[in-house]
Structures are given as C-alpha cells and as structure tokens.
Amino acid sequence: MTAGQISGSRTPPPERQQELWNTVFGDDYQAMGEPESLDNPGKPLWIYALAGSVAIALVGAVLWAFLAGPLATNTPATTNTAAAKPSTSASASPTKATSSIPRLPRWSGKAAPVTGIVANPSAGITVPRLGGTWQQDQRATVKTTYGFDTRQYVVTGNNSSAQILTGPLPAKLASSFTSEDDLEPVIKQVVLNARKRFFPVGNTVKKIAQQPIKVGQSSGRVIAYALTSGTEKATIVTAAINTGKDVPAIVYMSIPSTSKQLLPDINTVIKQIKVTPTS
C-alpha cells in the first residue's frame, strides 16, 4: 500500500472543485486563463471590432488635425508664396537693358570756322573744310602715306598732329564689312590700323562713346575712343557710312590731348557729313 493510498487524494474531485468555485465566485465565473472556444466564447467579437474601428477613427482624426487641419503649420506654404512673388513681378516688368557707353558728347569750346567742303567721289561723301589752324594736305602721297583719299591736319607738336581722313574703306580692311546693319567691326579695324600706323607701339584704347547716325537717307555709325600710349594721349573718332557702294565711306579723326581746343571740330565734321549722289 502506498502513501497516497493511506492518506488519500489531496485534490478534490472535479465536481467538488466546481462547487467550491461556485460558492466563492458565483455560478457564471470563467476561470482565468481558460481559452475561449465555440463552447466557451467569452466576450462577443463585435465588441472588439467596434473598439478597433473607434481607435482607427481617433488616430485618423489626430493625423488630419496636425497635417491638414487647424493644428497644421503654414510656414512652408507662406515661404513658397513669398518666394514666388519677386519672380512674378520680374516677369511682369522686365528690366530694360541699357548700354553703359554714352552717345558722342558735345565738346565745349569754340569750333573752327567752315570755309567750304572737301569732296571724296570715290567714297561718295563730302565733309566740311575747316579753317583756322586746319590745313588741307594737297600732296599726291596722301593716299599711299595715310591710306585715305583726303586729309586735313593741324600740327600740334614735333611728332604729332590732329587729322581728319576720308575715303572708302581700304581694300585690305574690306573683309571686316559683312553687313550694313553692323558697322562696328569696320570701325574697329580702321582704328586698329591707325593705331599701328600713327601711334607708338604698346598703345591701348577705351571706347568712350558710340551711336548710330543718319546721313540723309543713309545709315551709319560713329564710335569714339580714348587712346593712351607711353608718350601721348588722344581722342579718336571714326564714322562709317553706308553709301550704296561696295564698301562704306570712312571719316577718321584724331585729336591729341595737348590740343583739346580742337575737340569741338569733331562735332562740326560729324554733323556736316553728306552723301553725294551716285552716278
């Protein structure tokens, strides 16, 4: 006989256990940890579904309030709107580009008198003949020495002079003429050639004025430069005029800085250029 048989079973039978639980907790008590089943369903499933739906709705409402509702921040949208405003204004009122190079100035002082005209049939223009200290170069070597047909000059120093040259664009510079609407390349080549022939090596120029001109029915352009070299300074003004010929007519003028009283004569010449009828 075993000890269990002597003392008997310490665990009451199942019927006695149920009576004890019912006495303490009541007839409807469900034991803790007892799994739910079809026979022991526990709480209805619709309660859990309802609770889940309410929780999801609450989470959605909170997210909406912070992202798009009254609690959302408007700083990025405000910043983007402010940043867009200057762009809209700029496109509506674009800034008009303006040139920093002014028109030909009207130099102050007393200009030389006009005593006649200097005709240049090969160029198709005439310019005023200036009096006072100006002289007309009558030498037959003008063309070969200066590259132009006519020359007026004033001796201003031992090795310098003011001068006015006229003629058609020299043949060696003819390739610079590609359009009647763009005469600046022509003027640049004329000035470059003059710098090599008439001024010391190493000189530099700076554009100081420019403008289109109208001579009768003909279009043209004039550009002024300030020239500087190691020994002298000068103002160079060159005009190119479309005359209907194969190349433009050129009027080249240079005034040394030591003879600034001659600068008003530039205005006289530019204003009185005339295009002669072609035969």
C-alpha positions as CSV (number, residue, x, y, z in Angstrom):
1,M,0.0,0.0,0.0
2,T,1.4,3.4,-0.9
3,A,1.4,6.7,0.9
4,G,-1.2,8.1,-1.4
5,Q,-3.5,5.1,-0.6
6,I,-3.0,5.7,3.1
7,S,-3.6,9.4,3.2
8,G,-6.0,9.6,0.2
9,S,-6.0,12.0,-2.7
10,R,-5.4,15.7,-1.6
11,T,-7.1,17.1,-4.7
12,P,-10.9,17.1,-4.5
13,P,-12.8,15.5,-7.4
14,P,-13.9,17.8,-10.2
15,E,-17.5,18.0,-9.0
16,R,-16.3,19.2,-5.5
17,Q,-14.0,21.8,-7.1
18,Q,-16.8,23.3,-9.2
19,E,-19.0,23.5,-6.1
20,L,-16.2,25.3,-4.2
21,W,-15.6,27.9,-7.1
22,N,-19.4,28.5,-7.5
23,T,-19.6,29.1,-3.7
24,V,-16.8,31.7,-3.8
25,F,-17.2,33.4,-7.3
26,G,-20.7,32.6,-8.4
27,D,-22.2,30.3,-11.0
28,D,-21.2,32.5,-14.0
29,Y,-17.4,32.7,-13.2
30,Q,-15.0,31.8,-16.0
31,A,-11.6,30.6,-14.9
32,M,-8.6,32.9,-15.6
33,G,-6.6,31.7,-18.5
34,E,-9.2,29.4,-19.7
35,P,-9.2,29.6,-23.6
36,E,-12.2,30.8,-25.5
37,S,-13.9,28.3,-27.8
38,L,-17.2,27.8,-29.5
39,D,-18.4,26.1,-26.3
40,N,-16.9,28.9,-24.2
41,P,-17.0,32.0,-26.4
42,G,-16.2,34.7,-23.8
43,K,-16.9,38.3,-24.9
44,P,-18.7,38.8,-28.3
45,L,-16.4,39.5,-31.3
46,W,-18.4,42.6,-32.3
47,I,-17.2,44.4,-29.2
48,Y,-13.5,44.1,-30.3
49,A,-14.4,45.1,-33.9
50,L,-16.2,48.2,-32.6
51,A,-13.3,49.1,-30.3
52,G,-10.8,48.7,-33.2
53,S,-12.9,51.0,-35.5
54,V,-13.1,53.7,-32.9
55,A,-9.4,53.6,-32.3
56,I,-8.6,53.9,-36.1
57,A,-11.1,56.8,-36.4
58,L,-9.4,58.6,-33.5
59,V,-5.9,58.1,-35.0
60,G,-7.1,59.4,-38.4
61,A,-8.7,62.5,-36.8
62,V,-5.4,63.3,-34.9
63,L,-3.3,62.9,-38.0
64,W,-5.7,65.2,-40.0
65,A,-5.6,67.9,-37.3
66,F,-1.8,68.0,-37.4
67,L,-1.2,67.6,-41.1
68,A,-4.1,69.5,-42.8
69,G,-6.4,70.8,-40.2
70,P,-6.3,73.7,-37.7
71,L,-3.1,72.4,-36.0
72,A,-1.1,72.2,-39.3
73,T,1.8,74.6,-39.8
74,N,1.6,77.0,-42.8
75,T,5.2,78.2,-42.7
76,P,6.4,76.3,-45.9
77,A,3.4,77.4,-47.9
78,T,3.9,81.0,-46.8
79,T,7.6,80.9,-47.6
80,N,6.9,79.5,-51.1
81,T,4.3,82.2,-51.8
82,A,6.7,84.9,-50.7
83,A,9.4,83.5,-52.8
84,A,7.2,83.3,-55.8
85,K,6.2,87.0,-55.6
86,P,9.5,88.5,-56.8
87,S,9.6,86.1,-59.7
88,T,6.1,87.1,-60.8
89,S,6.9,90.8,-60.5
90,A,10.1,90.4,-62.5
91,S,8.4,88.6,-65.4
92,A,5.6,91.2,-65.5
93,S,8.0,94.1,-65.5
94,P,11.3,93.0,-67.1
95,T,14.3,95.3,-66.6
96,K,15.3,97.0,-69.8
97,A,19.0,96.6,-70.5
98,T,20.8,99.8,-71.2
99,S,24.2,100.4,-72.6
100,S,26.9,101.9,-70.4
101,I,28.5,103.6,-73.4
102,P,27.1,107.1,-73.9
103,R,26.4,109.0,-77.1
104,L,29.0,111.2,-78.7
105,P,29.4,114.3,-76.4
106,R,29.1,117.9,-77.5
107,W,32.6,119.2,-76.7
108,S,32.6,122.6,-75.2
109,G,34.7,125.4,-76.8
110,K,34.8,127.4,-80.0
111,A,34.8,125.3,-83.1
112,A,36.9,126.2,-86.2
113,P,35.0,128.0,-89.0
114,V,33.8,126.1,-92.0
115,T,35.4,127.5,-95.2
116,G,34.0,125.0,-97.8
117,I,33.7,121.3,-98.4
118,V,36.1,118.5,-99.2
119,A,34.7,116.1,-101.7
120,N,35.5,112.5,-101.9
121,P,33.9,111.0,-105.0
122,S,35.4,107.5,-104.6
123,A,33.8,107.3,-101.1
124,G,30.6,109.1,-102.1
125,I,30.7,111.7,-99.3
126,T,31.7,115.3,-98.6
127,V,33.0,116.7,-95.3
128,P,33.3,120.4,-94.2
129,R,36.6,122.1,-94.9
130,L,37.8,123.6,-91.7
131,G,39.6,127.0,-91.4
132,G,41.5,128.4,-88.5
133,T,44.6,126.3,-87.8
134,W,43.4,123.5,-90.0
135,Q,45.2,122.9,-93.3
136,Q,44.4,120.6,-96.3
137,D,47.1,118.2,-97.3
138,Q,47.5,118.6,-101.1
139,R,50.3,116.2,-101.5
140,A,50.0,113.4,-104.1
141,T,51.3,111.0,-101.5
142,V,48.4,111.3,-99.1
143,K,46.8,108.0,-100.3
144,T,50.0,106.0,-100.0
145,T,51.1,107.5,-96.8
146,Y,47.8,107.5,-94.8
147,G,45.6,105.0,-96.7
148,F,42.8,107.5,-97.4
149,D,42.0,110.0,-100.2
150,T,41.8,113.3,-98.3
151,R,43.5,114.7,-95.3
152,Q,43.1,117.8,-93.1
153,Y,45.5,118.4,-90.3
154,V,46.9,120.7,-87.6
155,V,50.5,120.3,-86.4
156,T,50.3,120.0,-82.6
157,G,53.9,119.0,-81.8
158,N,57.2,117.8,-83.1
159,N,55.9,114.4,-83.9
160,S,52.1,114.7,-83.6
161,S,49.2,116.3,-85.4
162,A,45.4,116.4,-85.4
163,Q,44.0,115.0,-88.6
164,I,40.8,114.2,-90.5
165,L,41.0,111.5,-93.1
166,T,38.2,110.4,-95.5
167,G,37.9,107.8,-98.1
168,P,36.3,104.4,-98.9
169,L,37.1,101.5,-96.5
170,P,40.7,100.5,-97.5
171,A,40.8,97.3,-99.6
172,K,42.9,95.4,-97.0
173,L,40.2,96.0,-94.4
174,A,37.3,95.2,-96.7
175,S,36.7,91.7,-95.2
176,S,35.5,93.4,-92.0
177,F,32.4,94.7,-93.8
178,T,29.8,91.9,-93.7
179,S,26.6,93.8,-93.1
180,E,25.2,97.4,-93.5
181,D,23.4,96.8,-90.2
182,D,26.6,96.1,-88.2
183,L,29.4,98.6,-88.9
184,E,31.3,98.3,-85.6
185,P,33.7,95.6,-87.0
186,V,34.6,98.0,-89.8
187,I,35.3,100.9,-87.4
188,K,37.3,98.6,-85.1
189,Q,39.6,97.6,-88.0
190,V,40.1,101.2,-89.1
191,V,41.1,102.2,-85.6
192,L,43.4,99.2,-85.2
193,N,45.1,100.0,-88.4
194,A,45.5,103.7,-87.4
195,R,47.0,102.7,-84.0
196,K,49.7,100.7,-85.8
197,R,50.5,103.5,-88.3
198,F,50.2,106.7,-86.4
199,F,50.9,105.9,-82.7
200,P,53.7,104.4,-80.6
201,V,53.8,100.6,-80.1
202,G,52.0,99.4,-77.0
203,N,49.1,101.9,-77.1
204,T,45.7,101.0,-75.7
205,V,42.2,102.3,-76.4
206,K,39.0,102.5,-74.4
207,K,35.6,103.1,-76.0
208,I,34.0,106.3,-74.6
209,A,31.1,107.0,-76.9
210,Q,29.0,105.4,-79.7
211,Q,25.8,106.0,-81.6
212,P,24.1,105.3,-84.9
213,I,23.9,108.2,-87.3
214,K,21.8,109.2,-90.2
215,V,23.3,111.0,-93.2
216,G,20.4,111.9,-95.5
217,Q,18.8,108.5,-96.3
218,S,22.0,106.6,-95.5
219,S,22.7,104.8,-92.2
220,G,26.0,104.9,-90.4
221,R,27.7,104.5,-87.0
222,V,30.2,106.6,-85.1
223,I,32.5,105.4,-82.2
224,A,34.9,107.4,-80.1
225,Y,37.9,106.0,-78.2
226,A,40.4,107.4,-75.7
227,L,43.9,106.3,-76.7
228,T,46.8,106.0,-74.3
229,S,50.5,105.3,-75.0
230,G,53.7,105.7,-73.1
231,T,54.3,109.2,-74.5
232,E,50.9,110.6,-75.5
233,K,47.1,110.5,-75.3
234,A,44.5,111.2,-77.9
235,T,40.8,111.1,-78.8
236,I,39.9,109.0,-81.8
237,V,36.5,109.3,-83.5
238,T,35.6,107.2,-86.5
239,A,32.4,107.1,-88.6
240,A,31.4,104.5,-91.2
241,I,28.5,105.4,-93.6
242,N,26.6,103.2,-96.0
243,T,26.6,105.0,-99.3
244,G,25.4,102.2,-101.6
245,K,28.9,101.4,-102.8
246,D,30.7,98.1,-102.3
247,V,32.3,99.3,-99.0
248,P,31.3,102.0,-96.5
249,A,32.7,105.5,-96.5
250,I,35.1,106.3,-93.6
251,V,35.7,109.5,-91.7
252,Y,38.6,109.2,-89.3
253,M,39.6,111.9,-86.8
254,S,42.2,112.1,-84.1
255,I,42.9,114.9,-81.7
256,P,46.0,114.8,-79.3
257,S,45.3,115.6,-75.7
258,T,47.7,118.6,-76.0
259,S,45.2,120.2,-78.4
260,K,41.8,119.7,-76.6
261,Q,40.7,123.1,-78.1
262,L,40.2,121.2,-81.4
263,L,37.7,118.7,-79.9
264,P,34.6,120.8,-80.9
265,D,35.6,120.4,-84.5
266,I,34.7,116.7,-84.2
267,N,31.0,117.7,-83.7
268,T,31.2,120.0,-86.7
269,V,32.5,117.3,-89.0
270,I,30.1,114.6,-87.9
271,K,27.1,116.9,-88.3
272,Q,28.0,118.1,-91.8
273,I,28.9,114.8,-93.5
274,K,26.9,114.5,-96.6
275,V,26.4,111.6,-99.0
276,T,26.8,112.5,-102.7
277,P,24.5,111.0,-105.3
278,T,25.9,108.0,-107.1
279,S,26.2,108.2,-110.9
